[in-house]
């Protein structure tokens, strides 16, 4: 399945002819953008999806097409309240799912924030690291017993992981000057490293985990970006293209969500386990700072992944 799809593939391309009847998925961030499209493409093939979102009213409005697709296919959509900026909300949502007891074939950590002003979550974590990584760290680990043997965990990272490795000495920017892009990069590297260690811990029962870059897509994720942020992004992308990398191309939402469903359903589990994917492919390791394709080696470092896991347990007060 490696060379069949690429950057321009859509969710419908990837899932053409696939029957997901009886399969159950858990997706965070189903109130807009990629999360909604991911859910729609799965229920359209008969899957049962639980979509988690902070604002349930917004999610209800955003998922009208998802419910319509489910009505035609026999799939289903349920919504669950989840605020990743509050560990109390994270724990409450996980507890409800555990009490329900129905298993999942795949968990997709799709929700996130990007380039937010400096701030903190309800638990005092820097916003981007707290929402993008620590909220998902606690949520996914708590619901991990519900993932069926042979299931998968998909963590959405970003090409922004190339901007920064994690900083486990100062994760909350208490001694470091806050930088929106640097903080986002740290959190996206953390998303990738989380998948590396999750894969190591669960592969004995056939559960494999990977991270991925969906692509450059215009969604609500960019709502905090200032004009100067967009200009800086354009300059970096053009410089990368001049260095020999691919030219920057914006994807549609169905193209952006394609790698998520590819990794969740179509890709060979052994091939993607512990890896980083982009454009419906496993990405190559590229440590050339001028390039904007591939994955930096620090985002797949096994020792770093273990240290991040231990630091995340220390910060959240939970052991998994």
C-alpha positions as CSV (number, residue, x, y, z in Angstrom):
1,X,0.0,0.0,0.0
2,X,3.1,2.3,0.1
3,X,3.0,3.9,-3.3
4,X,-0.7,3.9,-4.1
5,X,-1.6,7.3,-2.6
6,X,0.1,10.7,-2.4
7,X,-0.2,14.3,-1.5
8,X,-3.3,14.9,-3.7
9,X,-5.2,11.9,-2.5
10,X,-8.5,12.5,-0.7
11,X,-10.2,10.6,2.1
12,X,-12.6,9.2,-0.5
13,X,-9.7,8.0,-2.7
14,X,-8.0,6.3,0.2
15,X,-11.2,4.6,1.5
16,X,-12.6,3.7,-1.9
17,X,-14.1,0.2,-1.7
18,X,-13.3,-0.2,2.0
19,X,-16.1,-1.5,4.3
20,X,-15.8,-0.4,7.9
21,X,-19.1,-1.9,9.2
22,X,-18.6,-3.0,12.7
23,X,-15.4,-0.9,13.2
24,X,-15.4,1.7,15.9
25,X,-13.3,4.9,16.0
26,X,-12.6,7.6,18.6
27,X,-11.6,11.0,17.2
28,X,-10.8,14.2,19.1
29,X,-11.5,17.6,17.6
30,X,-14.7,16.9,15.6
31,X,-16.1,20.4,15.7
32,X,-14.3,21.7,12.6
33,X,-11.9,21.0,9.8
34,X,-10.0,17.7,9.6
35,X,-11.8,16.1,12.5
36,X,-15.2,16.5,10.8
37,X,-13.9,15.2,7.5
38,X,-12.2,12.3,9.1
39,X,-15.4,11.3,10.9
40,X,-17.5,11.8,7.7
41,X,-15.3,9.6,5.6
42,X,-15.3,6.8,8.1
43,X,-19.0,6.8,8.9
44,X,-19.7,6.9,5.1
45,X,-18.1,3.4,5.0
46,X,-20.3,2.1,7.8
47,X,-18.0,2.9,10.8
48,X,-19.2,3.9,14.2
49,X,-17.5,7.0,15.4
50,X,-17.3,8.7,18.8
51,X,-16.3,12.3,18.2
52,X,-14.9,14.3,21.1
53,X,-15.1,18.1,21.2
54,X,-14.9,20.9,23.7
55,X,-18.0,22.7,22.4
56,X,-20.8,20.1,21.9
57,X,-23.2,22.7,20.4
58,X,-20.6,23.7,17.8
59,X,-19.8,20.0,17.1
60,X,-23.5,19.2,16.6
61,X,-23.8,22.0,14.0
62,X,-20.5,21.0,12.3
63,X,-21.3,17.3,12.0
64,X,-24.6,17.6,10.1
65,X,-23.0,16.1,7.0
66,X,-21.5,13.3,9.1
67,X,-24.8,12.3,10.4
68,X,-26.3,12.4,6.9
69,X,-23.5,10.1,5.7
70,X,-24.1,7.7,8.6
71,X,-27.8,7.6,7.9
72,X,-27.0,6.3,4.4
73,X,-24.3,3.8,5.3
74,X,-25.6,2.3,8.5
75,X,-22.7,3.9,10.5
76,X,-23.2,6.1,13.5
77,X,-21.8,9.2,15.2
78,X,-21.8,9.9,18.9
79,X,-20.4,13.1,20.5
80,X,-18.5,13.3,23.8
81,X,-17.5,16.4,25.7
82,X,-13.7,16.8,26.0
83,X,-11.8,19.9,26.9
84,X,-8.1,19.1,26.5
85,X,-7.1,22.3,28.4
86,X,-8.6,20.8,31.5
87,X,-7.4,17.5,33.0
88,X,-10.6,17.3,35.0
89,X,-12.6,17.3,31.7
90,X,-10.1,14.8,30.2
91,X,-10.5,12.4,33.1
92,X,-14.3,12.8,33.1
93,X,-14.6,12.0,29.4
94,X,-12.2,9.0,29.7
95,X,-14.1,7.7,32.7
96,X,-17.4,7.9,30.8
97,X,-16.0,5.9,27.9
98,X,-14.5,3.3,30.2
99,X,-17.8,3.0,32.0
100,X,-19.5,2.4,28.7
101,X,-17.0,-0.3,28.0
102,X,-17.4,-0.6,24.2
103,X,-14.0,-1.1,22.5
104,X,-12.4,1.0,19.8
105,X,-10.4,-0.2,16.8
106,X,-8.6,3.1,16.3
107,X,-8.1,6.2,18.4
108,X,-7.2,9.4,16.4
109,X,-5.7,12.3,18.4
110,X,-6.7,15.1,15.9
111,X,-7.6,18.1,18.1
112,X,-5.1,20.9,18.7
113,X,-4.3,24.6,18.9
114,X,-1.6,26.5,17.0
115,X,0.5,29.7,17.6
116,X,-1.6,30.8,20.6
117,X,-0.6,33.9,22.7
118,X,1.2,32.9,25.8
119,X,-1.1,31.4,28.3
120,X,-1.9,28.4,30.5
121,X,-4.3,25.6,30.7
122,X,-6.6,25.1,33.7
123,X,-3.8,23.0,35.3
124,X,-1.1,25.6,34.7
125,X,0.6,24.1,31.6
126,X,1.7,26.3,28.7
127,X,-1.3,26.3,26.4
128,X,0.1,24.6,23.3
129,X,2.1,21.9,25.2
130,X,-0.8,21.4,27.6
131,X,-3.6,21.0,25.0
132,X,-1.7,19.4,22.1
133,X,0.4,16.9,24.1
134,X,-0.5,16.6,27.8
135,X,-4.3,16.6,27.4
136,X,-4.0,13.8,24.8
137,X,-1.3,12.0,26.8
138,X,-3.7,11.6,29.7
139,X,-6.8,11.0,27.6
140,X,-5.3,8.4,25.2
141,X,-3.5,6.5,28.0
142,X,-6.7,6.4,30.1
143,X,-8.8,4.9,27.2
144,X,-5.9,2.6,26.0
145,X,-7.5,-0.4,27.6
146,X,-10.5,0.1,25.2
147,X,-8.3,-0.3,22.1
148,X,-8.8,-3.7,20.7
149,X,-5.8,-6.0,20.3
150,X,-4.5,-5.3,16.8
151,X,-5.9,-1.7,16.9
152,X,-4.1,1.5,16.2
153,X,-3.4,5.0,17.7
154,X,-2.9,7.9,15.3
155,X,-1.4,11.1,16.6
156,X,-1.5,14.2,14.4
157,X,1.8,16.1,14.5
158,X,2.9,18.7,12.0
159,X,5.8,19.8,9.8
160,X,6.2,22.4,12.5
161,X,7.9,19.7,14.6
162,X,11.0,20.7,12.6
163,X,11.1,24.1,14.3
164,X,11.9,22.7,17.7
165,X,12.7,19.6,19.8
166,X,10.9,19.2,23.1
167,X,12.4,21.1,26.1
168,X,11.9,18.8,29.1
169,X,13.8,21.2,31.4
170,X,11.5,24.1,30.7
171,X,8.2,22.8,29.2
172,X,6.2,25.8,30.5
173,X,8.5,28.6,29.3
174,X,9.2,29.6,32.9
175,X,12.8,30.5,32.0
176,X,12.7,30.7,28.2
177,X,11.2,33.6,26.3
178,X,7.9,32.5,24.8
179,X,7.8,32.1,21.0
180,X,4.5,31.1,19.4
181,X,6.0,29.0,16.7
182,X,8.7,27.5,18.9
183,X,6.0,26.4,21.4
184,X,3.9,24.9,18.6
185,X,7.0,23.1,17.3
186,X,7.7,21.6,20.7
187,X,4.1,20.4,21.1
188,X,4.2,18.8,17.6
189,X,7.5,17.0,18.3
190,X,5.8,15.8,21.5
191,X,2.9,14.4,19.5
192,X,5.3,12.4,17.4
193,X,7.4,11.1,20.4
194,X,4.2,10.1,22.2
195,X,3.3,7.8,19.3
196,X,6.8,6.3,19.4
197,X,6.6,5.3,23.0
198,X,3.0,4.3,22.9
199,X,3.9,2.0,20.0
200,X,6.7,0.5,22.0
201,X,4.5,-0.2,25.0
202,X,1.5,-1.7,23.1
203,X,2.9,-3.5,20.1
204,X,3.1,-6.8,22.0
205,X,-0.7,-7.0,21.8
206,X,-0.7,-5.8,18.1
207,X,-1.6,-2.2,18.8
208,X,0.5,0.1,16.6
209,X,0.9,3.8,16.8
210,X,2.2,6.5,14.4
211,X,2.2,10.2,14.0
212,X,1.6,12.2,10.9
213,X,1.7,15.5,9.1
214,X,-1.7,16.3,7.4
215,X,-0.4,19.1,5.2
216,X,-0.8,22.8,4.9
217,X,-4.6,23.3,5.1
218,X,-6.7,26.4,5.7
219,X,-8.8,25.5,8.8
220,X,-9.8,27.0,12.1
221,X,-6.4,25.8,13.5
222,X,-4.9,29.0,12.1
223,X,-7.2,31.4,13.9
224,X,-4.5,32.7,16.1
225,X,-2.0,33.4,13.3
226,X,-1.1,37.1,12.8
227,X,-0.3,38.6,9.4
228,X,3.4,38.5,10.3
229,X,3.1,34.8,11.2
230,X,1.7,34.0,7.8
231,X,4.4,36.0,6.1
232,X,7.1,34.2,8.1
233,X,5.5,30.8,7.2
234,X,5.6,31.8,3.5
235,X,9.2,32.8,3.6
236,X,10.3,29.6,5.3
237,X,8.3,27.5,2.8
238,X,9.9,29.3,-0.2
239,X,13.4,28.9,1.3
240,X,12.8,25.2,1.8
241,X,11.7,24.8,-1.8
242,X,14.9,26.6,-3.0
243,X,16.9,24.2,-0.9
244,X,15.6,21.3,-2.9
245,X,12.4,20.4,-1.0
246,X,9.0,20.3,-2.5
247,X,7.2,23.6,-3.2
248,X,4.6,24.5,-0.6
249,X,1.1,23.5,-1.7
250,X,-2.1,24.0,0.3
251,X,-4.3,21.0,0.5
252,X,-8.1,20.8,0.6
253,X,-9.6,19.5,3.9
254,X,-10.3,16.0,2.3
255,X,-6.7,15.9,1.1
256,X,-5.5,16.9,4.5
257,X,-7.5,14.2,6.3
258,X,-6.4,11.5,3.8
259,X,-3.2,10.6,5.7
260,X,-5.2,10.2,8.9
261,X,-7.6,7.6,7.4
262,X,-4.7,6.0,5.5
263,X,-2.8,5.5,8.7
264,X,-5.8,4.4,10.6
265,X,-7.3,1.9,8.1
266,X,-5.3,1.2,4.9
267,X,-1.5,1.3,5.7
268,X,0.3,-1.8,6.8
269,X,0.4,-1.7,10.6
270,X,4.0,-3.0,10.8
271,X,5.2,-0.5,8.3
272,X,3.8,2.6,10.2
273,X,4.3,1.5,13.8
274,X,6.5,4.0,15.6
275,X,6.9,6.1,12.4
276,X,5.9,9.6,11.1
277,X,3.9,9.8,8.0
278,X,3.0,12.4,5.4
279,X,1.2,12.4,2.1
280,X,-0.2,8.9,2.7
281,X,3.4,7.6,3.0
282,X,5.9,6.8,5.7
283,X,8.2,9.9,5.7
284,X,12.0,9.6,5.4
285,X,14.3,11.1,8.1
286,X,15.6,14.4,6.9
287,X,17.9,16.5,9.1
288,X,18.6,19.2,6.7
289,X,17.3,22.4,8.4
290,X,16.5,24.0,5.0
291,X,14.1,21.2,4.0
292,X,10.4,21.1,4.8
293,X,9.8,17.5,3.9
294,X,10.5,14.4,5.9
295,X,10.8,14.0,9.6
296,X,13.6,15.2,11.9
297,X,15.4,12.5,13.7
298,X,14.6,14.0,17.1
299,X,10.9,13.4,16.6
300,X,11.5,9.6,16.4
301,X,14.2,9.3,19.1
302,X,13.4,6.4,21.3
303,X,15.3,7.7,24.4
304,X,13.7,11.1,24.0
305,X,10.3,9.5,23.8
306,X,10.8,7.6,27.0
307,X,12.0,10.8,28.8
308,X,9.0,12.7,27.5
309,X,6.7,10.0,28.8
310,X,8.3,10.1,32.2
311,X,8.1,13.9,32.3
312,X,4.5,13.9,31.2
313,X,3.6,11.5,34.0
314,X,5.4,13.8,36.5
315,X,3.6,16.9,35.2
316,X,0.1,15.3,35.1
317,X,0.5,13.3,38.3
318,X,-0.5,10.0,36.5
319,X,1.4,6.9,35.8
320,X,0.6,4.6,32.9
